């Protein structure tokens, strides 16, 4: 499965530009255990013990998030997480959103993603920081 990490301030050279002039890069990861692609992808992304490839930044590294469950209806993927989000700065807010949503979308081939943290939509959870 593929987990997405941030190429800092690369002006979109490595992918679609977003946030603070960053882009996302997909990294193939392997996870033992579940055969569920969504669960594996999200757990790989949230596994702070594993560093992404050199030159990539994980905006979730200071957070303590756990994958609870997820669903895919053929169009949208919905992900439920628990724990706390700890952005390292204002630029980490769009980075966290991009990493979580792109990893979820790519894992199942969805068109869009809805992510909830402790029952609250991700955008709202990030505003509470």
trRosetta pair geometry for C-beta under 8 A, 3 or more apart (Angstrom, degrees):
i j d omega theta_ij theta_ji phi_ij phi_ji
1 28 7.4 146 80 -148 27 60
1 29 6.1 -33 74 63 77 82
1 30 7.8 130 27 -100 75 35
1 31 7.1 -21 33 10 120 108
1 37 5.6 155 -98 -155 122 78
1 40 4.9 144 0 108 150 112
1 41 4.3 -124 160 -78 138 84
1 44 6.3 171 83 9 114 149
1 107 5.8 19 -155 -120 120 90
2 26 4.2 2 -177 -171 126 115
2 27 6.7 141 -154 64 71 33
2 28 5.7 -42 -94 -91 73 53
2 29 7.2 126 -121 14 23 82
2 41 6.8 5 63 -126 45 111
2 103 7.2 -150 107 -129 70 70
2 106 5.4 -62 73 130 116 139
2 107 7.4 -153 53 -79 73 65
3 26 7.3 143 72 -151 29 64
3 27 5.7 -29 65 62 80 89
3 29 5.1 14 3 1 111 135
3 41 6.0 166 -79 -165 74 71
3 44 4.6 -139 -49 109 132 109
3 45 4.1 178 -144 -76 117 79
3 52 7.7 -129 100 -104 114 103
3 99 7.9 23 174 -170 81 93
3 103 5.2 12 -137 -121 57 124
4 24 4.6 5 -176 -175 118 120
4 25 6.9 152 -151 73 68 32
4 26 5.4 -39 -94 -93 75 63
4 27 7.5 154 -100 14 25 76
4 45 7.2 1 39 -109 60 122
4 98 7.2 -105 121 136 133 82
4 99 5.2 -166 91 -135 93 60
4 102 4.4 0 10 95 166 120
4 103 4.9 -140 16 -62 95 82
4 106 7.1 123 -42 12 115 143
5 24 7.0 140 72 -154 28 70
5 25 5.7 -30 66 63 80 85
5 27 5.9 18 5 -6 115 122
5 52 4.2 80 -84 -134 164 163
5 53 7.4 176 50 33 150 81
5 56 3.9 57 117 174 137 124
5 57 6.4 159 173 64 97 38
5 58 5.5 -55 -128 -80 104 69
5 99 6.7 32 -102 -117 33 114
6 22 5.1 -14 -165 -179 104 138
6 23 7.6 142 -154 78 59 32
6 24 6.4 -46 -99 -102 50 59
6 25 7.6 121 -138 18 5 84
6 56 6.6 128 61 -167 44 72
6 57 4.4 -42 71 67 102 95
6 58 7.3 167 19 -82 92 22
6 59 5.8 59 -10 -28 139 103
6 95 5.0 -16 -75 -145 148 114
6 98 7.4 93 -88 82 97 126
6 99 6.8 -67 -44 -66 91 110
7 10 4.3 -20 133 1 112 140
7 13 7.4 -108 127 64 146 84
7 14 4.2 80 8 40 167 148
7 15 7.1 137 22 21 126 101
7 22 6.2 154 76 -166 58 77
7 23 4.9 -10 53 64 112 81
7 24 7.2 -174 9 -98 87 8
7 25 5.3 80 -40 -23 106 114
7 55 7.0 7 -123 145 82 94
7 56 6.5 -50 -78 -110 60 68
7 57 7.6 152 -91 17 14 91
8 22 5.7 -37 -122 -110 34 103
8 57 5.2 60 -46 -7 107 139
9 20 6.8 -43 -78 125 78 91
9 21 5.0 36 -129 97 59 111
9 22 6.3 -26 -45 -81 34 68
10 13 4.5 -101 156 36 102 100
10 14 5.2 28 106 1 155 103
10 21 7.4 169 43 142 34 82
10 22 6.7 57 25 -142 80 44
10 23 5.5 -72 67 21 112 104
11 17 6.3 -32 170 -104 36 126
11 21 5.5 -16 -85 -175 50 99
11 23 7.8 -21 78 -24 28 111
12 15 6.7 -104 -157 82 60 42
12 16 6.3 -32 -140 -179 101 21
12 17 2.9 -57 -69 -56 114 98
12 21 7.5 -92 -24 -166 76 58
12 23 4.9 117 -121 -67 40 123
13 23 6.8 -154 48 13 47 145
14 23 4.5 168 68 85 83 130
14 24 7.6 -149 108 75 103 25
14 25 5.2 -39 154 -72 130 105
15 23 3.8 156 59 170 84 116
15 24 5.0 -76 88 59 156 61
15 25 6.2 -165 -20 -74 130 57
16 23 6.0 149 66 -136 35 96
16 24 7.0 -1 51 27 83 94
17 21 6.5 -26 -159 -145 109 42
17 22 7.2 134 -151 72 60 33
17 23 5.6 -55 -91 -75 45 93
18 22 6.1 -41 69 72 70 82
18 23 6.9 112 18 -104 80 46
18 24 7.4 13 26 -24 124 95
18 94 6.0 -156 144 155 103 126
18 98 5.6 141 93 -87 153 145
19 22 5.1 -9 69 33 112 108
19 91 6.1 100 163 -160 117 76
19 93 7.8 168 -127 75 117 69
19 94 3.3 178 -95 91 109 136
19 95 5.8 29 -83 -54 177 68
19 98 6.8 -97 -26 -20 124 138
20 90 8.0 113 -64 102 129 83
20 91 3.8 -24 -15 -131 149 116
20 94 7.1 157 -11 53 77 124
20 95 7.8 -35 23 -47 103 104
22 91 7.5 117 -25 178 129 112
22 94 7.8 159 43 100 123 110
22 95 6.4 11 69 -93 165 99
22 98 7.9 174 96 51 120 161
24 98 5.7 -148 -64 150 125 119
24 99 7.0 173 -120 -87 116 59
24 102 5.6 59 168 58 170 172
25 53 7.7 -81 112 51 132 122
25 56 5.9 -113 60 -105 124 118
26 102 7.9 -126 -80 142 92 118
26 106 6.8 -165 -110 -167 131 171
27 52 5.7 176 -7 -151 163 92
27 53 5.4 -174 -113 -12 131 109
27 56 6.9 -88 -48 -15 134 177
29 41 7.8 126 58 -123 114 53
29 44 4.0 136 101 -164 148 142
29 50 7.5 106 -137 123 126 154
30 44 7.9 134 62 -103 12 131
31 34 7.3 -6 113 50 117 83
31 40 4.4 178 52 -152 132 89
31 43 5.7 103 -142 87 156 116
31 44 5.1 -117 -55 -66 121 97
31 47 7.9 176 -107 -26 111 147
33 40 7.6 171 74 -97 92 88
33 43 8.0 -39 64 89 136 166
34 39 4.7 -36 109 96 159 134
34 40 5.7 -153 83 -60 100 85
34 43 7.7 120 35 6 125 147
35 40 7.7 -16 -155 -41 13 128
36 39 3.9 55 87 20 117 113
36 40 6.2 167 83 -15 60 87
37 40 5.8 -59 -142 40 28 111
37 41 6.1 26 162 -19 66 109
37 107 4.7 165 140 175 96 89
37 108 6.0 148 90 -77 121 68
38 41 6.0 -58 -145 37 26 108
38 42 6.2 17 162 -11 64 111
38 70 4.5 -125 143 84 141 143
38 72 6.7 -170 -55 -38 142 117
38 77 6.5 -174 -114 -158 130 128
38 79 7.2 -156 179 -96 116 97
38 104 6.6 35 -143 -143 95 71
38 107 4.8 124 -97 118 51 137
38 108 5.5 -2 -67 -46 101 115
39 42 6.2 -62 -145 41 25 104
39 43 6.0 21 160 -16 64 113
39 67 6.1 147 -141 132 65 145
39 70 6.9 -167 -66 27 66 115
40 43 6.0 -61 -143 40 25 107
40 44 6.2 28 158 -22 64 108
40 107 7.4 167 67 -145 81 124
41 44 5.8 -55 -149 34 27 112
41 45 6.5 25 155 -17 63 107
41 103 5.2 172 155 170 110 94
41 104 7.1 159 103 -92 129 36
41 106 7.1 178 -149 83 154 90
41 107 3.6 -123 7 -92 157 130
42 45 5.7 -54 -148 37 33 111
42 46 6.1 17 159 -7 67 113
42 67 4.2 112 115 -93 125 137
42 70 6.9 152 -18 -33 150 143
42 79 6.2 164 -97 -144 145 132
42 81 7.6 -146 -178 -84 131 105
42 100 7.9 40 -126 -144 92 75
42 103 6.5 129 -89 124 56 123
42 104 6.6 34 -76 -85 103 81
42 107 7.3 -51 -33 -39 76 165
43 46 5.9 -63 -138 48 29 102
43 47 6.1 46 156 -42 65 102
43 67 5.4 -89 -67 17 73 138
44 47 5.8 -46 -147 14 27 118
44 50 7.5 -46 -162 62 68 145
45 58 8.0 170 -168 -142 67 111
45 60 6.7 61 154 42 89 157
45 99 6.4 154 -164 160 128 103
45 100 7.2 148 133 -101 152 54
45 103 4.8 6 -60 -141 149 171
46 60 6.4 -87 -113 144 57 144
46 63 7.9 -77 -139 95 86 107
46 65 5.1 -108 -133 86 124 95
46 66 6.8 148 149 -104 153 29
46 67 6.2 -177 18 -31 149 93
46 81 7.7 175 -89 -131 147 123
47 50 5.0 30 113 20 112 106
48 58 7.4 169 -120 120 72 146
48 60 7.2 -132 -83 116 96 86
48 61 5.4 120 -135 -140 106 60
48 63 8.0 -179 -67 65 130 62
51 58 7.6 -144 -147 -5 51 131
52 56 3.9 -85 120 93 129 125
52 57 7.4 -48 50 22 138 5
52 58 5.3 155 -14 -50 119 104
53 56 5.1 69 63 7 74 125
57 95 7.4 -38 104 -164 113 146
58 61 4.5 100 95 -46 104 98
58 99 7.4 99 -146 -131 62 159
59 87 6.9 -4 178 -126 102 76
59 88 7.2 -130 -147 15 71 101
59 92 4.5 162 -157 -147 113 87
59 95 3.6 137 -47 117 160 121
59 96 4.9 -122 116 -64 123 67
59 99 6.0 -176 44 -8 105 142
60 63 4.8 -63 -163 38 68 119
60 65 6.6 -63 -164 23 117 124
60 85 8.0 -66 -127 -133 75 79
60 96 6.1 115 -74 -122 78 85
60 99 6.1 -133 -26 98 113 150
60 100 7.6 114 -73 -59 132 92
62 86 4.1 -102 125 94 104 112
62 87 7.4 130 67 -118 126 6
62 88 5.7 132 -1 -63 147 89
63 83 6.7 99 164 123 89 121
63 84 6.3 -153 -152 100 74 60
63 85 4.9 -13 -119 -128 125 45
63 86 5.0 179 -83 27 60 77
63 87 8.0 18 -60 -55 106 44
63 96 7.3 96 -33 -125 148 126
64 83 4.5 -141 107 -170 71 123
64 84 5.3 31 49 45 93 85
64 86 7.6 43 -2 -3 75 115
65 81 4.8 -2 -170 178 109 130
65 82 7.2 149 -152 76 60 34
65 83 4.2 -167 -104 63 38 135
65 84 7.4 -131 -67 55 67 31
65 85 6.8 30 -62 -79 114 70
65 117 6.9 -69 -121 -124 113 110
66 81 6.4 148 71 -161 42 74
66 82 5.2 -20 58 61 98 85
66 83 5.2 124 5 -36 79 122
67 70 7.3 -39 -167 -28 105 109
67 79 7.2 -62 -134 -168 90 103
67 80 7.8 95 -165 81 55 58
67 81 6.0 -44 -100 -104 42 79
68 80 4.4 -60 66 108 114 99
68 81 6.2 176 2 -107 93 21
68 82 5.5 77 -52 -13 119 99
69 80 5.0 9 57 48 75 118
70 77 6.3 12 177 179 116 93
70 78 6.1 174 -153 89 67 54
70 79 4.5 -11 -104 -106 112 61
70 80 6.5 -166 -75 16 57 73
70 104 7.1 -156 -142 -140 146 109
71 77 7.2 176 89 -152 45 53
71 78 4.9 3 53 52 88 102
72 76 7.4 -168 -142 96 54 40
72 77 4.7 -15 -99 -103 86 79
72 78 7.7 -170 -74 20 41 66
72 108 4.5 -127 -102 163 155 160
72 110 6.0 -127 -136 -75 104 112
73 76 5.7 10 41 53 106 78
73 78 7.9 41 -14 -5 100 104
75 110 6.6 67 148 -153 27 79
75 111 5.1 -28 -169 24 72 117
75 112 7.1 9 148 31 81 87
76 110 5.9 66 -141 -164 19 123
76 111 6.7 -53 -74 57 56 85
76 112 5.1 -25 -112 73 86 88
76 113 6.9 154 -164 -97 74 26
76 114 6.3 29 174 -4 120 100
77 104 4.8 -174 104 157 134 102
77 105 6.2 -169 27 -91 128 45
77 107 7.4 112 -136 63 167 98
77 108 5.2 137 -86 47 130 133
77 110 4.0 -117 -18 -43 101 160
77 112 7.6 -168 28 96 70 43
77 113 4.9 -22 69 -110 93 81
77 114 7.5 -174 92 29 48 65
78 113 7.4 159 -88 -162 31 61
78 114 4.7 -12 -113 67 79 101
78 115 7.8 176 -158 -81 49 33
78 116 7.3 18 -178 -4 91 105
79 100 7.1 -153 75 175 151 102
79 104 5.0 -104 -37 -110 135 140
79 113 6.6 6 -1 -172 109 109
79 114 7.3 177 25 90 67 52
79 115 4.7 -12 64 -115 106 75
79 116 7.0 -177 91 27 56 67
80 116 5.1 -13 -113 67 65 107
80 119 7.9 21 -145 -79 103 47
81 100 7.9 -74 -26 -140 149 132
81 115 6.7 10 2 -176 115 95
81 116 6.8 173 29 89 70 54
81 117 4.9 -23 77 -105 103 69
81 118 7.7 -40 97 -26 68 53
82 117 7.2 135 -108 -162 23 60
82 118 5.7 86 -130 -78 65 67
83 117 7.2 -73 59 -159 66 100
83 118 7.5 -148 35 -50 30 98
85 96 6.4 80 -157 -169 121 159
85 117 6.2 -5 -33 -166 115 169
85 125 5.9 102 8 142 138 110
85 126 6.4 -68 113 -93 157 64
85 129 6.2 -79 97 -77 104 123
86 129 7.6 156 -118 -136 33 121
87 90 7.5 78 136 -89 137 15
87 92 3.5 164 -156 90 95 123
87 93 5.4 -12 -102 -62 161 63
87 95 7.9 129 -131 54 103 102
87 96 6.1 -97 -88 -25 98 135
87 126 7.3 62 -35 -145 131 90
87 129 5.7 68 19 161 108 163
88 92 5.0 119 38 -45 71 148
89 92 5.4 113 55 -5 58 102
90 93 6.2 -33 -171 2 46 113
91 94 7.0 -55 -168 40 48 95
91 95 6.4 47 142 -19 72 117
92 95 5.0 -65 -145 46 42 118
92 96 5.8 49 158 -28 78 101
93 96 6.2 -51 -147 30 24 108
93 97 6.7 20 155 -12 58 108
93 126 5.1 111 -147 -179 95 127
93 129 7.4 -163 -95 49 102 141
94 97 5.5 -55 -146 41 38 113
94 98 6.0 37 156 -21 70 108
95 98 5.8 -56 -144 38 28 109
95 99 6.2 27 159 -18 65 108
96 99 6.0 -56 -144 36 26 109
96 100 6.3 18 162 -11 63 111
96 122 7.9 -164 124 -176 101 115
96 126 6.6 166 78 -102 131 122
97 100 6.3 -64 -148 41 25 105
97 101 6.0 9 165 -7 65 116
97 115 7.9 -176 -137 43 64 137
97 122 6.1 134 -113 136 83 129
97 123 7.2 45 -109 -85 130 68
97 126 6.6 -39 -59 -47 104 159
98 101 6.3 -63 -136 44 23 100
98 102 5.7 13 171 -11 65 117
99 102 6.5 -61 -135 42 18 102
99 103 6.1 16 166 -16 59 115
100 103 6.2 -63 -147 38 22 108
100 104 6.3 18 159 -15 61 112
100 113 7.5 -165 127 123 78 145
100 115 5.0 37 140 -94 130 167
100 122 6.5 -175 88 -124 150 154
101 104 5.8 -59 -148 39 30 110
101 105 6.1 28 158 -18 68 110
101 112 7.9 -32 -167 -169 113 56
101 113 4.3 174 -146 62 77 130
101 115 6.2 -113 -77 -20 74 124
101 122 7.7 -150 -57 56 98 165
102 105 5.7 -52 -139 39 31 110
102 106 6.0 27 163 -16 66 111
102 113 8.0 -124 -46 8 21 144
103 106 6.2 -59 -142 41 24 107
103 107 6.3 32 158 -32 61 109
104 107 5.9 -56 -151 23 27 115
104 108 7.4 -19 169 16 59 103
104 110 7.0 -23 131 37 82 138
104 113 4.2 103 89 -126 128 143
104 115 6.6 -170 -20 -75 157 104
105 108 7.4 -97 -166 50 24 78
105 109 7.8 7 167 -162 61 5
105 110 4.6 -110 -135 67 63 95
105 111 7.4 -86 -143 94 110 6
105 112 6.9 -36 -101 -135 116 11
105 113 5.0 -106 -56 -38 86 114
106 109 7.6 28 -157 -71 28 39
110 113 6.1 104 96 -69 143 76
114 121 7.0 -63 -168 -128 91 93
114 122 7.9 -177 -176 3 49 105
115 121 7.4 92 79 -162 56 56
115 122 4.0 35 84 -43 102 130
116 119 5.9 1 169 -133 122 14
116 120 6.3 145 -159 65 79 27
116 121 6.0 -49 -102 -93 72 36
116 122 6.8 -110 -86 -42 22 71
116 125 7.9 125 -164 -28 43 133
117 120 5.9 -34 68 63 70 84
117 122 5.9 87 -10 -101 103 63
117 125 4.1 56 56 -104 122 170
118 125 7.0 130 40 -108 96 125
120 124 4.9 -111 169 90 105 117
120 125 4.8 134 97 -64 113 90
120 128 7.5 25 128 -10 160 141
121 124 4.7 82 65 12 86 106
121 125 6.9 -157 93 -9 40 89
122 125 5.4 -56 -143 38 33 113
122 126 6.2 31 159 -19 67 105
123 126 5.9 -56 -150 36 28 110
123 127 6.6 30 150 -21 62 105
124 127 5.5 -52 -149 33 35 113
124 128 6.6 39 152 -25 64 103
125 128 5.8 -53 -154 29 33 115
125 129 7.7 50 146 -38 58 91
126 129 5.8 -33 -166 0 43 118
